[in-house]
Amino acid sequence: MSTKAINGWLRTAVVAMLAIGAVACGGGAEGPAATGGSSGDAGAVSIAGFKFVPSDIEVPAGTEVTWTNDDTVAHTVQDSGKLFPESPELANGETFSFVYDEPGTFPYICGIHPYMKGTVTVS
Ligand SMILES: [Cu+2]
């Protein structure tokens, strides 16, 4: 094998390894995004597009529900009963959490946009 041939082989090998690495990295990047986007944990609610997503959740008693504002405008979370007062205004990326200890159905709204509605059902 001449030096030229070895160099050629090395180049091919390096390119092949880079290609494999790129595929492996691509798969790794897609995996968490796909699972994180669709599932998420039971007590997580996103605020997106002037909606609570998901709007209705069911959690066992003692679950801490956390709302995350994914909108660029401010929203709040306000229990429709007297469970908790209106949250502070949540800017983009900010969160509000409340622990639901008692079983029941607890509707809530956004205090700024009362047409935004959601329900937490505690079992
Ligand atoms: Cu709102």
Boltz pocket constraint, residues with backbone or C-beta under 6 A from the ligand:
constraints:
  - pocket:
      binder: B
      contacts: [[A, 50], [A, 74], [A, 75], [A, 76], [A, 110], [A, 111], [A, 112], [A, 113], [A, 116]]
      max_distance: 6.0
